[in-house]
Amino acid sequence: MGMKPQLGRTLIFSLVLAFTIAIAQKGRAQHATGTTEAHAHHELALLLAHTHLSHGVDMDGDRQWTVLPCWGLNYNYWLSPHWAIGVHTDFITETFEVEENLHGGGEHPTVERTRPVAPALMASYRPHQHWSFLFGAGAEFAQEGDLFLMRGGAEYTIHLGGSWETAGSIAYDARLDAYDSFTVGIGIARMFR
């Protein structure tokens, strides 16, 4: 169940590599055109969300649908008006128990998670001015152990004026050999150069 140290190093290496590529891409674009691109490159968003677990466990040990309060803090670096890379982090603010439902076998052990933090390196594609589609990987960190996760999602943004946007998002996390969840949130984002 715990994330191996090699996986953690690989995740950190991937983050550093992604941001290095982003900075190199920006420099290449400036060199090719002789000017800075017109769009803002950096985006920082704060979301208020709820994480939904279909295999949550109540105090009596019975399976139930569980909804947990969550904060999201997302950073994106926009390589172009359509493509971005970034780090999207979820902070679940409660301790909970969940049934492992993604590993093989008929038995589903219960896992306790204490206020986990789940950052993921994400790639975003925005084919339209309002919609973005996201996919990436990361880890969920909690005192009970770390879990590798894959995340996919979509966001709908509305420009508020100036460099501000509001966004609604939905994301699905699959923690390999553990459990899955989906998160629905709404937030505010600021674009800057």
C-alpha positions in Angstrom: 0.0 0.0 0.0 2.8 2.5 0.7 4.4 4.4 -2.1 8.0 3.2 -2.7 10.8 5.8 -2.3 11.8 5.3 -6.0 8.2 6.4 -7.0 8.5 9.6 -4.9 11.9 10.5 -6.5 10.4 9.8 -9.9 7.5 12.2 -9.2 9.8 15.0 -8.0 12.1 14.4 -11.0 9.0 14.7 -13.3 7.9 17.9 -11.7 11.4 19.5 -12.1 11.6 18.2 -15.7 8.2 19.6 -16.6 8.9 23.1 -15.3 12.3 23.1 -17.0 10.6 22.3 -20.3 8.0 25.0 -19.7 10.7 27.6 -19.1 12.7 26.5 -22.1 9.5 26.6 -24.3 8.8 30.2 -23.2 12.4 31.2 -24.0 12.2 29.5 -27.4 8.9 31.2 -28.2 10.4 34.6 -27.3 13.5 34.0 -29.3 11.5 32.9 -32.4 9.2 35.9 -32.3 11.4 38.5 -30.7 8.6 39.5 -28.3 6.8 38.0 -25.4 3.6 36.1 -26.2 0.3 38.0 -25.6 -1.3 35.5 -23.2 -0.6 35.3 -19.5 1.5 32.2 -18.6 0.9 31.7 -14.9 -2.4 30.8 -13.3 -3.1 30.2 -9.6 -6.5 28.9 -8.4 -8.1 28.2 -5.0 -11.1 25.9 -5.0 -13.6 24.9 -2.3 -14.6 21.3 -3.1 -16.0 18.0 -1.8 -14.5 14.6 -2.3 -16.9 11.7 -2.8 -16.1 8.1 -1.8 -18.5 5.4 -2.9 -16.8 2.9 -0.6 -16.6 5.0 2.6 -17.0 3.2 5.9 -19.2 4.5 8.8 -18.5 4.2 12.5 -20.3 0.8 12.6 -18.0 -0.6 9.9 -20.7 -0.5 7.2 -20.1 0.7 3.7 -21.6 4.0 2.9 -21.3 6.9 0.4 -19.0 9.5 2.1 -18.6 13.2 1.2 -15.6 15.0 2.6 -14.7 18.7 2.6 -11.7 19.5 0.5 -9.6 22.5 -0.6 -7.8 22.7 -3.9 -4.8 24.7 -4.8 -3.8 24.6 -8.4 -0.9 26.2 -10.3 -0.7 26.0 -14.1 2.0 27.3 -16.5 0.3 28.0 -19.9 2.7 27.0 -22.7 0.2 28.4 -25.2 -3.4 29.5 -25.1 -4.4 25.8 -25.4 -1.8 23.8 -23.4 -0.6 24.0 -19.8 1.3 21.9 -17.3 0.9 22.4 -13.5 0.6 21.0 -10.0 -2.9 20.5 -8.7 -3.1 19.7 -4.9 -6.2 18.5 -3.0 -6.3 18.9 0.8 -9.0 16.7 2.5 -9.7 18.3 5.9 -11.0 15.2 7.7 -9.9 11.7 8.8 -11.9 8.9 7.2 -12.1 5.2 6.6 -12.5 3.7 3.1 -12.8 0.2 1.7 -10.0 -0.7 -0.7 -11.9 -1.4 -3.9 -9.2 -1.3 -6.6 -7.0 -4.3 -5.7 -7.6 -7.8 -6.9 -9.3 -10.5 -4.8 -12.7 -10.8 -3.1 -11.7 -9.3 0.3 -11.8 -5.5 0.6 -9.8 -4.3 3.7 -10.6 -1.0 5.3 -8.0 1.8 5.2 -7.9 4.9 7.5 -6.6 8.1 6.0 -5.8 11.1 8.2 -6.3 14.5 6.4 -4.5 13.4 3.2 -2.8 15.8 0.8 -2.8 14.8 -2.9 -0.6 16.8 -5.3 -0.5 15.7 -9.0 1.5 16.8 -12.0 -1.2 17.7 -14.6 -1.4 18.4 -18.3 -4.3 20.6 -19.4 -5.8 21.1 -22.8 -8.2 24.0 -23.5 -9.8 23.5 -26.9 -12.3 26.3 -26.2 -12.1 29.5 -24.1 -14.3 27.9 -21.3 -13.5 24.2 -21.2 -10.2 22.5 -20.1 -9.5 18.8 -19.9 -6.9 17.5 -17.6 -4.9 14.3 -17.0 -1.9 13.5 -14.7 -0.4 11.5 -11.9 0.7 12.1 -8.4 0.5 10.8 -4.9 -1.7 11.0 -1.8 0.3 11.6 1.4 -1.1 10.7 4.8 0.4 9.5 8.1 -0.8 6.0 7.4 1.3 5.8 4.2 1.5 7.2 0.7 -0.5 6.1 -2.4 0.2 6.6 -6.1 -2.7 8.1 -8.0 -3.9 8.9 -11.5 -6.2 11.9 -12.0 -8.4 13.0 -14.8 -10.8 15.9 -14.9 -12.5 18.8 -16.6 -12.9 22.5 -15.8 -15.3 25.1 -17.0 -14.0 28.7 -16.6 -15.7 32.1 -16.9 -13.7 35.2 -17.3 -14.6 37.8 -14.6 -12.6 40.7 -15.9 -9.0 41.7 -15.8 -6.9 38.7 -14.8 -9.6 36.9 -12.8 -11.6 33.8 -13.6 -14.1 31.6 -11.8 -14.0 27.9 -12.4 -16.1 24.8 -11.7 -14.2 21.5 -11.8 -14.7 17.8 -11.5 -11.8 15.3 -11.1 -11.6 11.6 -10.8 -8.7 10.0 -8.8 -7.8 6.3 -8.9 -5.3 5.4 -6.2 -3.7 2.3 -7.5 -4.3 -0.8 -5.4 -6.4 1.2 -3.0 -9.6 3.2 -3.7 -11.0 5.8 -6.0 -12.9 9.1 -5.5 -14.2 12.0 -7.4 -14.0 15.7 -6.4 -16.4 18.5 -7.4 -15.4 22.1 -6.7 -15.8 25.7 -7.5 -13.1 28.4 -7.2 -11.4 31.5 -8.3 -8.3 31.8 -10.4 -5.9 34.7 -11.2 -3.8 34.8 -14.4 -0.5 36.7 -14.3 2.7 37.0 -16.5 
